[in-house]
Amino acid sequence: MITQLKGKLVEKSPTHVVIDCNGVGYLLHISLHTYSLLPADENVLLYTHLSIRDDAHTLYGFFNKVEREIFRLLTSVSGVGPSIARTMLSSMTSEEIQQAIASENVKAIQAVKGIGVKTAQRVIVDLKDKIVKIFDLDEVSITQNNTNKEEALSALQVLGFLPKQADRVLGNILKETPDASVETLIKQALKNL
């Protein structure tokens, strides 16, 4: 597995670069974020990910290890391939992606070209716990009014609603009105369930 390349930057475009490593030119697909951080034609070090498919072996290059880790996490989600992950990293910074996933912000993820509602939800469900654990995000800052949400969720479960469905509806309500009381949360949730 090729994990990094260090060499002279021979060619640079918003979608790819060519790095000369001792006479061998490697084509790496990059995000706009990486493109914006690269120098003109100097020696560079890029962290890489090798994607192997039946019809191609494709190298992706990243300016730092965090961006590469986010890329690998995104491509681990069913329905998110390397090109969509690269588009996501071009549209948002690594930190914005981490926050969007950790705070369950479906709209932010869905705003990326090629990602629909179901894929955005799948990204959140599959990666939220991993993102919080790997990048040591403070869950208190992510989930506001956690006690109000928990009480409202408990009340909805007593009323017979499925926990997953109720949790999703409550999350959407809290995005709109983060300081909603327990009563408001329950009333709004009953309208949407």
Helices and strands as residue ranges (DSSP letters): E 4-12, E 16-21, E 24-29, H 32-37, E 43-52, E 57-62, H 65-75, H 82-91, H 94-102, H 106-110, H 117-134, H 139-142, H 146-158, H 163-176, H 182-192
